[in-house]
Amino acid sequence: MNRFLRFALLAVLLAAPLAGALFAQPGPGGPPPCWPPPCIPIDGGLSLLIGAGALLGGKKALDARKVRKTQL
């Protein structure tokens, strides 16, 4: 009987820390973290990229206009 109690006590002492981790998990389901589901941040660097493209396009248009004026 003494051997069985030692084994039971050892099993409880080894399983007790793991049981706390099992109860600490969040529940299943719930709403998605953002809506719509792809959750792609569009305004981060894309707005800077669009602005840089607009500035570059404006500079190219001005350079082409200057070249055309000098040719006439």
C-alpha positions in Angstrom: 0.0 0.0 0.0 2.9 2.4 0.8 4.3 1.9 -2.7 0.9 2.8 -4.3 0.7 6.0 -2.2 4.2 7.0 -3.3 3.4 6.4 -6.9 0.1 8.3 -6.7 1.8 11.2 -4.9 4.5 11.3 -7.6 2.0 11.2 -10.4 0.0 14.1 -8.8 3.1 16.2 -8.3 4.2 15.7 -11.9 0.8 16.4 -13.4 -0.1 19.4 -11.2 2.0 22.0 -13.1 0.7 20.8 -16.4 -2.9 21.0 -15.3 -2.6 24.8 -14.7 -1.4 25.3 -18.3 -4.3 23.4 -19.7 -6.9 25.6 -18.0 -5.0 28.8 -19.0 -5.9 28.4 -22.7 -8.4 30.8 -24.3 -11.8 29.6 -25.4 -12.4 28.7 -29.1 -14.1 30.9 -31.6 -14.8 34.6 -31.4 -14.8 37.3 -34.0 -11.8 37.9 -36.2 -9.3 40.5 -35.0 -10.1 42.9 -37.8 -12.7 43.2 -40.6 -12.5 42.3 -43.6 -10.7 39.0 -42.8 -7.5 39.5 -45.0 -6.4 42.2 -42.5 -3.9 43.9 -44.8 -2.7 47.3 -43.6 -3.0 49.4 -46.8 -2.3 52.8 -45.4 1.1 52.0 -43.9 3.8 52.3 -46.6 1.5 52.2 -49.6 0.5 55.8 -49.3 4.2 56.9 -49.2 4.8 54.8 -52.3 1.9 56.3 -54.2 3.1 59.8 -53.1 6.7 59.1 -54.3 5.3 57.8 -57.6 3.3 60.9 -58.1 6.3 63.1 -57.4 8.5 61.1 -59.8 5.8 61.2 -62.5 5.5 65.0 -62.0 9.2 65.5 -62.4 9.3 63.3 -65.5 6.4 65.3 -67.0 8.1 68.6 -66.3 11.4 67.4 -67.8 9.6 66.2 -70.9 7.8 69.6 -71.2 11.1 71.4 -70.9 12.7 69.3 -73.6 9.8 69.8 -75.9 9.9 73.6 -75.4 13.7 73.7 -76.2 13.1 71.7 -79.4 10.6 74.2 -80.8 
